[in-house]
Amino acid sequence: MYIIKLLSAAIFATAAFAMDLHRQKVANVWIMAGWIWGWCLQYAAREWDGVLQFFAGSSIPIVCLFPLFYFRMLGAGDIKLLSVLGGILGARAAFHLMFLSFFFGGILSLGLLVSSGTLIVRPRYFADYFRIYVKSRERRPYRQTGEQAENFHFTLPVLLGVFLYIGGIC
């Protein structure tokens, strides 16, 4: 059953990444299918204890990453994808996948910022963003619109995290 869970996580993450590249979002029908599949896998593996593991694993990313969604720093589809993967693999894996995803996201961000020459201005942009929020309490998108060098599909770091997790790295 463990192999099926790992393979399922790889399939859901790979398809979500492809979908995100093609359509600029992960379809909710894919997310729902992932939650249903995760629930079924967990139930088949451990019955009602598995269902509890599913709910714990799928809730952790939503609860932990909500502040990033609130400030429009991370998209809902990325959080829902991590929720699906946590539901399939369990609560402990959800923490590992979030860590690995943000690790790879940080590396990709750093590379993009260095290559685009915006590494120096981004910390100021970040500070200005929160200064404006504190003064006005107005939430505005953190991401700059358009094809900015620092805007990338977070489903890629999630996919890389899944592959490392499957490989036993974390």
Secondary structure by P-SEA (a helix, b strand, c coil): caaaaaaaaaaaaaaaaaaaaacccccaaaaaaaaaaaaaaaaaacaaaaaaaaaaaaaaaaaaaaaaaaaccccaaaaaaaaaaaaaccaaaaaaaaaaaaaaaaaaaaaaaaaaccccaaaaaaaaaaaaaaaccccccccccccccccccaaaaaaaaaaaaaaccc
